[in-house]
């Protein structure tokens, strides 16, 4: 499914339920934050190494939460005519400038800590 197809399916889903009235940018942003926090909750209190090997149940939960994040993100982007894939691609290009591989390889510091753009 493409972003355009997902957006259309989400719009249809929302219209069938008359949920558009609740999908203001503010509400979508808040819901997105909540769903992202639910991803964090899945990893809360587990050991670093265990975060790579989730149980079948936790992996299914993670998949659902990633789906929720994608739904809210796609709905929010649509409100402003933003293509999320294009936005991510453009942001990646900006990040390549902020974090030149030669300067940051193997480091986790923010670009402002090493004099990046």
Order of alpha helices (4+ residues) and beta strands (2+ residues): alpha-alpha-alpha-alpha-alpha
